[in-house]
Amino acid sequence: MLTVLRIVHVMSAMVWVGGTIVLVFVGVPAIRKLEGEARATAMKALGRRWRPLGWSAMGVAILSGLWLTELHGGFNSAALSTDFDKTVIVKSVLVVFLVIGALIHDYILGPRLQREMRAQEPQAPATRRRLIIVGWFNFSLTIAIPILGVIVLGYLD
């Protein structure tokens, strides 16, 4: 059971991380070359296609991570008593920040920017900058979290 759960956890994390890397370095740069309505339509389609897969993968990774933590006694020991506990807590906090950042990116700033660009509102460049900052913050967390996962596994050996 433990091996299957680890496989599910790693595979779901692979979908999230791999998909994020493809979006950041392939999808978004390709769409940026488009202009006007074509650009907005393509960006919206990319987001709509990615969200169900990405959010599902993130949800599975979170649930399987919580289950793995429970199986390894992470919820039974005193907080901060071992390096395993400390690293799991840091990883969990970063996951919470990632979920919040992804929600802001996908459901607040992204749709706001689309509305502002369609209406040619003057605040669109400022919203775009915020969206980019949140996106890079999320990308950094997306890379950091699996690194902490590898560190956590090292404590179990």
Disulfide bonds with the S-S distance in Angstrom:
none
